[in-house]
Amino acid sequence: MKGLETFKEKATGVFSGIKPKFENFEISKGYHGGLGGYEEMAVGEKEGDGPGGGVRYDDDRPDSPASFDEIERPPLRKIDKYCKAECPCMSARYTIATMACVGFMIAFGMRCNMSAAKLKGEHNGTVFMNWTVAVESHVDSSFFWGYLVTQIPGGFIASKFPANKIFGLSIASSATLHLFVPFAMTLAHGHVVICVRILQGLFEGVTYPACHGIWRFWAPPMERSRLATLAFSGSYAGVVVGLPLSGLLADTIGYQAPFYAYGVFGIIWYMFWLWLCFESPRKHPAISLPELKYIEKSLGETSAQPTMPSLKTTPWNEMMRSMPVYAIIVANFCRSWNFYLLVLFQSSFLKHKFGFKVEEAGFIGSLPHLIMTTIVPFGGMLADHLRKNGIMSTTNVRKLFNCGGFGMEGVFFLFVAHSNTATGAMFALTCGVAFSGFAISGYNVNHLDIAPRYASILMGLSNGIGTLAGIIVPYALDGLIQKNPTGCWTTVFTLAACVHLFGCTFYGIFASGELQPWAEPPPEEKQVWSPPMAALTDDQPAAETSFYTEQSQMQQANTINYGATGHVANNPFAMAGGLNTTIAEESVQPDTTLTDNYSTYDYTQSAPSTLPQPQQQMGQMPSYEQQYPQPYQQQ
């Protein structure tokens, strides 16, 4: 502790000319080379001559202690004192994306359990639970009744409450209810299980809006596609694992086994989610300071805490007249139609038309979704690459990926509809589903492009309408399958192809990747704090505080940022493309009462120097103790 106190005293003198009250910024013992930020976890000194005994920073490093604002780290929980809240070799934001992916895997895996249970009953030569076709349709669609109801409210809930807690609680609650499904199926001829599945849908309806609410604080603009698609790929990976695992458990143990297994999986996952995931970077006790700074700089630091949209402040009229919004809604509905078709009836298709067994239908049917699971994150990285390097505009990227994926899936589904061999059908089905993975980098992240402020609400709206497909598909297909279980599939897949081709055309005409005028934040939230420039020039009267109305500091390369020291090599917060733009300084006249002495920090020396002239070079900030007799108040 003595070493830490000594360092703090030296830092107070050295950095006093850079930021007011900089001595309050503590560098922990464990903070070495920007990889710390877990103050209470450090035990003993680290080797080296840098901060806290760590490796010393190079002066031009953007993540040096001098480049950080005063950051108050959240207090540690009891578990954090024994086990650090992080995944090895993974940043905090990708840890959250990975955990969200696993959460979606469990949520969508639970949806595969009922189809495996019903096929197990049919395999034994009996009608499953003596249910009629109408009851089966009700059971299949009942989940989506509840799922539809909470889509739009889920967007507001995720905006008002911590989105990470909403996401985790929704999956844990659904998993707990899943444990009671086997018992509920034996009661009242299916009516009790219908009620349980409605409750499951009510809880899971907030998962997608909540996930978008998480990325509002965690996803840098140029990483939106890859982070979002990594999380959303869990829905397809869940089908990959859920179909064969459900079939295997049902065939070897009993139809109840998949329900019990996934219920336990969900509860265990929720414990890890509570440990590793937080509402925002500032509330994460283990995030590294460079990552925290990168995320906040890329998203923009506002002068005030952004207000969350409410039912009254949401621009419903403009939203309902926006064709890009309708493009997302139509695309979501079309994709949901084919997705729920495969989740609910793919195993039945393989069994009835080609004679596969239950476990064989599960394993072989998971192949298309397995390939799609690998395509989805790859498509996200490719989309970000095209946007980041200026190869294509955001609008063209979204249209290319969405229309390409939908169009190819529609064409291959036509081959499935007219295929007479299992090999040809599975090849066409695998190719079609794989190509649809690229569409996730189109419509499914488009909400964050056109209206990041209302992304969770838009996701709830579009996903809610897409859920209608999950309600319609069972009623539309159960009757066809009962009348002609082997010959109805030509009609089923031809209809699915037409739905996708229609969605491809509509999205290609009306979609956009640009921020919509009605989604602009209020003027007070666009004001970003800039430090006093009174000591830079003497052309204009002094101003205590200056504001500039830009959406993001990352998008404005010619604005002086707090703590800037001119050009900083390898600065990750500079404008993409490495433009060598000269930073323009705003000319201001220092107050005559505040221009006595100016203390600056020279990165080549260890002590401040006094300039004889009031004008300073960029990056040499005046001493706040000398300028202001009273504590500086931010306006």
C-alpha positions in Angstrom: 0.0 0.0 0.0 2.9 2.4 0.6 4.0 2.0 -3.0 0.5 2.7 -4.2 0.2 5.9 -2.0 3.6 7.1 -3.2 2.6 6.6 -6.8 -0.6 8.5 -6.2 1.2 11.4 -4.8 3.6 11.6 -7.7 0.7 11.2 -10.2 -1.0 14.1 -8.5 1.8 16.5 -9.1 2.6 15.2 -12.6 -0.9 15.2 -13.9 -2.3 18.2 -12.1 -2.0 20.3 -15.3 -3.9 17.8 -17.4 -7.2 17.2 -15.6 -8.9 18.7 -12.5 -8.7 16.4 -9.5 -6.8 13.8 -11.4 -5.3 12.5 -8.2 -8.6 10.8 -7.5 -7.9 8.4 -10.4 -6.4 5.3 -8.8 -4.1 2.9 -10.6 -4.4 -0.5 -8.9 -1.5 -2.8 -8.2 -2.9 -5.2 -10.7 -3.0 -2.6 -13.4 -0.1 -3.2 -15.7 -0.2 -2.3 -19.4 -3.9 -1.6 -19.4 -4.9 -5.1 -18.5 -6.0 -4.5 -14.9 -9.0 -2.7 -13.5 -9.7 -5.2 -10.8 -8.4 -3.3 -7.8 -9.3 -5.5 -4.9 -8.1 -8.7 -6.7 -4.5 -7.7 -6.8 -2.3 -9.4 -4.3 1.3 -8.2 -4.1 3.4 -6.1 -6.5 4.1 -7.0 -10.1 7.5 -6.9 -11.6 8.4 -4.0 -13.7 8.9 -0.2 -13.4 5.5 0.9 -14.8 2.4 1.9 -13.0 1.8 -0.4 -10.0 4.9 -2.3 -10.7 3.7 -3.4 -14.1 5.1 -2.8 -17.6 5.6 0.8 -18.4 3.5 2.5 -21.0 5.0 4.0 -24.1 4.3 7.7 -24.2 2.3 7.4 -27.5 0.1 4.7 -26.2 -3.6 5.8 -26.3 -4.4 3.6 -23.3 -1.8 5.2 -21.0 -3.1 6.4 -17.6 -2.9 10.0 -18.8 -5.4 9.3 -21.5 -8.2 8.0 -19.2 -10.8 10.2 -17.6 -11.6 9.8 -13.9 -13.2 6.3 -13.8 -15.0 5.0 -10.8 -14.9 1.3 -10.8 -17.9 -0.6 -9.4 -17.6 -2.4 -6.1 -16.7 -6.1 -6.2 -19.3 -8.7 -5.3 -18.4 -11.5 -2.8 -17.9 -14.0 -5.6 -15.6 -11.6 -7.5 -13.1 -11.6 -4.6 -12.6 -15.3 -5.1 -13.1 -15.7 -8.9 -12.6 -13.0 -11.4 -15.7 -12.2 -13.6 -14.1 -12.9 -17.0 -13.5 -15.6 -19.5 -9.8 -16.3 -20.3 -8.5 -14.9 -23.6 -11.8 -13.2 -24.3 -12.8 -9.5 -24.0 -15.8 -8.5 -21.9 -18.0 -7.7 -24.9 -17.3 -11.0 -26.6 -17.9 -12.8 -23.3 -21.3 -11.3 -23.3 -21.9 -12.2 -26.9 -20.8 -15.8 -26.3 -23.0 -16.1 -23.2 -26.0 -14.7 -25.1 -25.3 -17.2 -27.8 -25.4 -20.1 -25.3 -28.6 -18.6 -23.9 -30.3 -18.6 -27.3 -29.1 -22.2 -27.8 -30.9 -23.3 -24.7 -34.0 -21.2 -25.6 -34.3 -22.7 -29.1 -33.3 -26.1 -28.0 -36.3 -26.2 -25.7 -38.5 -25.6 -28.8 -37.2 -28.8 -30.4 -38.2 -31.0 -27.4 -41.9 -31.3 -28.2 -41.4 -32.5 -31.8 -39.1 -35.2 -30.6 -41.6 -36.3 -27.9 -44.4 -36.5 -30.4 -42.3 -38.5 -32.9 -41.4 -40.9 -30.1 -45.1 -41.5 -29.4 -45.8 -42.1 -33.1 -42.8 -44.4 -33.3 -44.4 -46.7 -30.6 -47.5 -47.0 -32.8 -49.8 -44.9 -30.6 -51.3 -41.4 -30.9 -49.2 -39.2 -28.7 -51.2 -38.6 -25.4 -54.3 -39.4 -27.4 -54.3 -35.8 -28.7 -56.4 -34.8 -31.7 -54.9 -32.9 -34.6 -56.5 -29.7 -33.3 -54.9 -30.2 -29.8 -51.5 -30.9 -31.4 -51.8 -27.7 -33.4 -52.7 -25.8 -30.2 -49.8 -27.2 -28.4 -47.4 -26.4 -31.2 -48.6 -22.9 -31.6 -49.4 -22.0 -27.9 -45.8 -21.0 -27.2 -46.0 -18.3 -29.9 -49.3 -16.9 -28.5 -47.4 -15.8 -25.4 -44.3 -15.0 -27.4 -46.2 -12.6 -29.6 -47.8 -10.7 -26.6 -44.5 -9.6 -25.0 -42.5 -8.6 -28.1 -43.3 -4.9 -28.2 -43.7 -4.5 -24.4 -40.3 -6.3 -24.2 -38.7 -3.5 -26.1 -39.9 -0.9 -23.5 -39.0 -3.2 -20.6 -35.5 -3.6 -22.0 -35.3 0.2 -22.3 -36.5 0.9 -18.7 -34.7 -1.9 -16.8 -31.2 -3.4 -17.2 -31.4 -5.4 -20.5 -28.9 -8.0 -19.3 -31.1 -8.9 -16.3 -34.2 -9.1 -18.4 -32.5 -11.4 -20.9 -31.2 -13.7 -18.2 -34.4 -13.8 -16.2 -36.5 -14.6 -19.2 -34.5 -17.7 -20.2 -34.2 -18.9 -16.6 -37.9 -18.6 -16.0 -38.7 -20.4 -19.3 -36.3 -23.2 -18.3 -37.9 -23.6 -14.9 -41.3 -23.9 -16.5 -39.9 -26.4 -18.9 -39.3 -28.8 -16.1 -43.1 -29.0 -15.5 -44.0 -29.7 -19.1 -43.8 -33.5 -18.9 -46.2 -33.6 -16.0 -48.5 -31.0 -17.5 -48.9 -33.1 -20.7 -50.6 -35.8 -18.7 -53.3 -33.5 -17.4 -56.6 -32.3 -18.9 -56.0 -33.7 -22.4 -53.3 -31.1 -23.2 -55.0 -28.0 -21.9 -52.6 -27.6 -18.9 -49.5 -27.9 -21.1 -50.9 -25.3 -23.5 -51.1 -22.9 -20.5 -47.5 -23.7 -19.5 -46.2 -23.1 -23.0 -48.1 -19.8 -23.2 -46.3 -18.7 -20.0 -42.9 -19.9 -21.6 -43.7 -17.7 -24.6 -44.5 -14.7 -22.4 -41.1 -15.0 -20.8 -39.1 -15.7 -23.9 -40.8 -12.9 -25.9 -38.4 -10.4 -24.4 -35.2 -12.1 -25.3 -34.6 -10.6 -28.7 -35.5 -7.0 -27.6 -33.4 -7.4 -24.5 -30.5 -8.6 -26.5 -30.7 -5.5 -28.7 -30.9 -3.5 -25.5 -27.6 -5.0 -24.4 -25.8 -4.0 -27.6 -26.9 -0.5 -27.2 -24.2 -0.1 -24.5 -21.8 -2.8 -25.5 -21.4 -2.9 -29.3 -19.0 -0.4 -31.0 -20.5 0.8 -34.3 -18.0 -1.1 -36.4 -18.5 -4.3 -34.5 -22.3 -4.4 -34.4 -22.7 -7.1 -37.1 -20.2 -9.5 -35.6 -21.3 -9.1 -32.0 -25.0 -9.3 -32.8 -24.7 -12.2 -35.2 -22.4 -14.1 -32.8 -25.2 -13.8 -30.2 -28.1 -14.6 -32.6 -26.2 -17.6 -34.1 -27.1 -19.3 -30.9 -30.7 -19.7 -32.1 -29.5 -21.8 -35.0 -26.9 -23.6 -33.0 -29.7 -24.4 -30.6 -31.5 -26.2 -33.4 -28.3 -28.0 -34.4 -27.9 -29.4 -30.9 -31.5 -29.6 -29.9 -32.8 -31.8 -32.8 -30.3 -34.7 -32.4 -30.1 -34.4 -28.6 -33.8 -34.3 -28.1 -34.3 -37.3 -30.4 -31.5 -39.2 -28.7 -32.8 -38.5 -25.2 -36.3 -39.3 -26.1 -35.4 -42.6 -27.9 -33.0 -43.9 -25.2 -34.6 -42.6 -22.0 -38.1 -41.4 -22.7 -40.0 -38.5 -24.0 -39.7 -36.6 -20.7 -35.9 -36.6 -20.7 -35.4 -33.7 -23.2 -37.6 -31.4 -21.1 -35.7 -32.2 -17.8 -32.3 -31.9 -19.5 -33.0 -28.4 -21.0 -34.6 -27.2 -17.9 -31.5 -27.9 -15.9 -29.3 -26.5 -18.7 -31.1 -23.2 -18.5 -30.8 -22.8 -14.7 -27.1 -23.6 -14.8 -26.6 -21.1 -17.6 -28.4 -18.4 -15.6 -25.9 -18.7 -12.8 -23.0 -18.1 -15.1 -24.9 -15.2 -16.8 -25.3 -13.4 -13.5 -21.6 -13.8 -12.8 -20.2 -12.7 -16.1 -22.6 -10.2 -17.7 -23.4 -6.6 -16.7 -25.6 -3.9 -18.0 -22.9 -1.6 -19.3 -19.1 -1.4 -19.5 -18.9 1.1 -16.6 -20.7 -1.5 -14.3 -18.3 -4.3 -15.2 -15.8 -4.8 -12.3 -13.3 -6.8 -14.4 -13.3 -5.1 -17.8 -9.9 -3.7 -18.8 -9.6 0.1 -19.0 -8.6 0.1 -22.7 -11.7 -1.9 -23.6 -13.9 0.3 -21.5 -12.4 3.4 -23.1 -12.7 2.0 -26.6 -16.4 1.1 -26.2 -17.3 4.4 -24.7 -15.3 6.5 -27.1 -16.7 4.6 -30.1 -20.3 5.0 -28.9 -19.7 8.7 -27.9 -19.6 10.2 -24.4 -22.6 12.4 -23.9 -22.9 15.4 -21.6 -25.8 13.8 -19.8 -27.1 10.3 -19.2 -29.2 9.4 -22.3 -33.0 9.2 -21.6 -34.7 6.0 -22.5 -37.6 6.0 -24.9 -41.0 5.7 -23.4 -44.4 4.9 -24.9 -45.1 8.7 -25.2 -41.7 9.7 -26.6 -41.5 7.0 -29.2 -42.3 8.5 -32.6 -45.0 5.9 -33.6 -46.5 7.9 -36.4 -43.1 8.4 -38.2 -42.1 4.8 -37.4 -45.3 3.5 -39.0 -44.8 5.5 -42.1 -41.2 4.4 -42.5 -40.6 1.9 -45.4 -37.3 0.7 -44.0 -39.2 -0.4 -40.9 -41.7 -2.3 -43.0 -38.8 -3.9 -44.9 -37.4 -5.3 -41.6 -40.8 -6.5 -40.6 -41.5 -8.3 -43.8 -38.1 -9.9 -43.8 -38.5 -11.1 -40.2 -41.9 -12.6 -41.0 -40.5 -14.4 -44.1 -37.5 -15.8 -42.3 -39.6 -16.9 -39.3 -41.9 -18.8 -41.6 -39.1 -21.0 -42.9 -37.3 -21.3 -39.6 -40.4 -22.4 -37.7 -41.3 -24.7 -40.5 -38.0 -26.5 -40.1 -38.0 -26.5 -36.3 -41.5 -27.9 -36.1 -41.8 -30.2 -39.1 -38.3 -31.0 -40.5 -38.1 -34.3 -38.5 -41.6 -35.2 -39.6 -40.7 -34.5 -43.2 -37.7 -36.8 -43.1 -39.6 -39.6 -41.3 -42.8 -39.5 -43.4 -41.3 -39.0 -46.8 -38.0 -40.8 -46.6 -38.6 -43.3 -43.7 -35.9 -42.0 -41.3 -36.1 -43.1 -37.6 -36.5 -40.6 -34.9 -32.9 -40.3 -33.8 -31.8 -40.4 -37.5 -34.1 -37.6 -38.4 -32.7 -35.6 -35.5 -29.1 -36.0 -36.4 -29.4 -35.6 -40.2 -31.9 -32.7 -39.8 -29.4 -30.8 -37.7 -26.8 -30.7 -40.6 -28.3 -27.6 -42.4 -28.5 -25.7 -39.1 -24.9 -26.7 -38.3 -23.6 -25.1 -41.5 -25.8 -22.1 -41.0 -24.4 -21.6 -37.5 -21.0 -21.2 -38.9 -22.2 -19.0 -41.7 -23.9 -16.5 -39.4 -20.9 -15.1 -37.5 -18.8 -15.3 -40.7 -21.4 -13.2 -42.5 -21.3 -10.7 -39.7 -17.5 -10.3 -39.9 -17.7 -10.0 -43.7 -20.4 -7.3 -43.5 -18.4 -5.3 -41.0 -15.3 -5.6 -43.2 -17.1 -4.2 -46.2 -18.5 -1.3 -44.2 -15.4 -0.5 -42.2 -13.2 -0.4 -45.3 -15.6 1.7 -47.3 -16.1 -1.0 -49.9 -19.9 -0.8 -49.7 -22.3 1.5 -48.0 -24.3 0.2 -45.0 -27.5 0.1 -47.1 -25.9 -1.9 -49.9 -24.3 -4.3 -47.4 -27.7 -5.0 -45.7 -29.4 -5.5 -49.1 -26.7 -7.7 -50.5 -26.6 -10.0 -47.6 -30.4 -10.2 -47.0 -31.5 -10.5 -50.6 -28.7 -12.9 -51.5 -29.5 -15.1 -48.5 -33.3 -15.1 -49.1 -33.0 -15.5 -52.8 -30.7 -18.5 -52.7 -32.8 -20.2 -50.0 -36.0 -19.7 -52.0 -34.4 -21.3 -55.1 -33.0 -24.3 -53.2 -36.3 -24.8 -51.4 -37.9 -25.3 -54.9 -35.4 -28.1 -55.4 -36.4 -29.6 -52.1 -40.1 -29.5 -53.1 -39.5 -31.5 -56.2 -36.8 -33.9 -55.0 -37.5 -37.6 -54.9 -34.4 -38.8 -53.1 -33.2 -38.2 -49.5 -29.7 -37.3 -50.7 -31.0 -34.6 -53.2 -33.5 -33.2 -50.7 -30.9 -32.9 -47.9 -28.3 -31.4 -50.2 -30.7 -28.7 -51.4 -32.1 -28.1 -47.9 -28.6 -27.8 -46.5 -27.5 -25.3 -49.2 -30.7 -23.2 -48.8 -30.5 -23.0 -45.0 -26.8 -22.2 -45.2 -27.3 -19.3 -47.6 -30.0 -17.9 -45.3 -27.4 -17.4 -42.7 -26.1 -14.4 -44.6 -29.5 -12.7 -44.2 -28.9 -12.4 -40.5 -26.3 -9.7 -41.3 -29.1 -8.0 -43.2 -32.5 -7.5 -41.6 -31.6 -8.8 -38.1 -29.1 -6.1 -37.3 -30.7 -3.4 -39.4 -32.6 -2.0 -36.4 -29.3 -0.7 -35.0 -28.6 1.1 -38.3 -31.8 3.0 -38.9 -32.7 3.7 -35.2 -30.2 2.7 -32.6 -32.2 4.6 -30.0 -35.3 2.5 -30.6 -33.5 -0.7 -31.6 -35.1 -2.8 -28.9 -38.6 -1.5 -29.6 -38.2 -2.1 -33.3 -36.9 -5.6 -32.6 -39.9 -6.3 -30.5 -42.2 -5.0 -33.2 -40.6 -6.9 -36.1 -40.1 -10.1 -34.1 -43.6 -9.9 -32.8 -45.0 -9.8 -36.3 -42.6 -12.5 -37.3 -43.9 -14.6 -34.5 -47.3 -14.7 -36.4 -45.6 -17.1 -38.7 -45.0 -19.5 -35.8 -48.7 -19.4 -35.0 -49.9 -19.8 -38.6 -47.5 -22.6 -39.7 -48.8 -25.3 -37.4 -52.5 -24.6 -38.3 -51.6 -24.5 -42.0 -49.6 -27.7 -42.1 -51.0 -30.0 -39.5 -54.1 -30.6 -41.7 -52.0 -31.2 -44.8 -49.8 -33.7 -43.1 -52.7 -35.6 -41.6 -54.4 -36.0 -45.0 -51.3 -36.8 -47.1 -48.2 -37.3 -44.9 -45.9 -38.4 -47.8 -47.1 -36.2 -50.7 -47.9 -32.9 -49.0 -44.3 -31.7 -48.9 -44.1 -30.4 -52.4 -46.8 -27.9 -51.6 -45.2 -27.1 -48.2 -41.8 -26.2 -49.6 -43.1 -24.5 -52.7 -45.1 -22.2 -50.4 -42.0 -21.6 -48.3 -39.9 -20.7 -51.4 -42.5 -18.2 -52.6 -42.6 -16.6 -49.1 -38.8 -16.1 -49.1 -38.7 -14.7 -52.7 -41.4 -12.2 -51.8 -39.4 -11.1 -48.8 -36.2 -10.8 -50.9 -38.0 -8.5 -53.4 -39.6 -6.3 -50.7 -36.4 -5.8 -48.7 -34.4 -5.1 -51.8 -36.7 -2.2 -52.8 -37.4 -0.5 -49.4 -34.6 -1.3 -47.0 -32.1 1.3 -45.8 -29.0 1.3 -43.6 -29.0 5.0 -42.8 -30.1 6.6 -39.6 -33.7 7.8 -40.1 -34.6 11.4 -39.3 -37.2 10.4 -36.7 -34.6 8.4 -34.8 -32.3 11.3 -34.2 -31.5 11.7 -30.4 -32.7 14.9 -28.7 -30.4 18.0 -29.1 -29.4 17.9 -25.4 -28.1 14.3 -25.8 -26.0 15.2 -28.9 -24.0 17.7 -26.9 -20.6 16.2 -26.0 -18.5 17.8 -23.4 -15.2 19.4 -24.5 -12.7 20.9 -22.0 -12.0 24.6 -21.7 -9.8 26.0 -24.4 -9.0 29.2 -22.7 -5.2 28.7 -22.7 -4.9 27.7 -26.4 -5.2 31.0 -28.2 -5.9 34.7 -27.5 -8.2 35.6 -30.4 -11.6 35.4 -28.7 -13.1 35.8 -25.2 -12.7 32.8 -22.9 -15.4 30.3 -22.4 -15.5 28.0 -19.4 -17.1 25.1 -21.3 -17.5 24.4 -25.0 -19.9 21.9 -26.5 -20.2 20.5 -30.0 -23.2 18.8 -31.4 -21.9 15.6 -33.0 -23.4 12.2 -32.7 -20.2 10.5 -31.9 -16.6 11.6 -31.0 -15.3 8.7 -33.1 -17.0 10.2 -36.2 -15.4 13.6 -35.7 -11.6 13.4 -36.2 -10.9 17.2 -36.2 -12.3 17.9 -32.8 -10.0 18.2 -29.7 -10.8 15.5 -27.2 -10.2 15.7 -23.5 -6.7 14.6 -22.7 -5.6 14.7 -26.3 -1.9 15.3 -26.9 -1.9 15.9 -30.6 -1.4 13.0 -32.9 -1.3 9.7 -31.0 0.2 6.7 -32.8 -1.9 3.6 -33.1 -4.9 5.4 -31.7 -7.9 3.0 -32.0 -10.3 5.9 -31.5 -9.1 7.8 -34.6 -11.3 7.9 -37.7 -11.1 4.6 -39.7 -8.8 4.8 -42.6 -5.9 6.4 -40.9 -6.6 9.9 -42.3 -3.9 12.3 -41.4 -6.2 15.2 -40.7 -4.8 18.2 -38.9 -6.8 18.8 -35.7 -8.2 22.3 -35.9 -8.2 24.3 -32.7 -10.9 26.7 -31.8 -9.5 30.2 -31.2 -10.5 31.6 -27.8 -9.3 34.5 -25.8 -8.2 33.6 -22.2 -9.7 35.5 -19.4 -7.3 38.1 -18.1 -7.8 37.0 -14.6 -7.0 33.4 -15.4 -3.8 33.8 -17.5 -1.1 34.1 -14.9 0.7 30.8 -15.1 0.2 27.7 -17.1 1.5 24.3 -16.0 1.8 21.7 -18.7 2.8 18.1 -18.8 5.7 17.2 -21.0 5.7 13.5 -21.9 9.4 13.5 -22.2 10.0 14.8 -18.7 8.8 13.8 -15.3 7.8 17.2 -13.9 5.5 20.0 -15.2 7.0 23.1 -16.9 5.9 26.7 -16.9 5.4 28.5 -20.1 6.2 32.2 -20.3 3.5 32.8 -23.0 -0.2 32.2 -22.5 -0.5 30.4 -25.8 0.2 26.7 -25.6 0.7 24.0 -28.1 -2.1 21.4 -28.5 -2.1 18.8 -25.8 -0.6 21.1 -23.2 -3.4 21.7 -20.9 -3.4 24.6 -18.4 -3.2 24.0 -14.6 -6.7 24.0 -13.3 -5.5 24.8 -9.8 -3.9 28.0 -11.1 -6.8 28.9 -13.5 -9.8 28.4 -11.2 -9.8 29.2 -7.5 -13.1 27.3 -7.2 -13.7 23.7 -8.3 -14.5 23.4 -11.9 -18.2 22.9 -12.6 -19.3 21.2 -15.8 -22.2 23.0 -17.5 
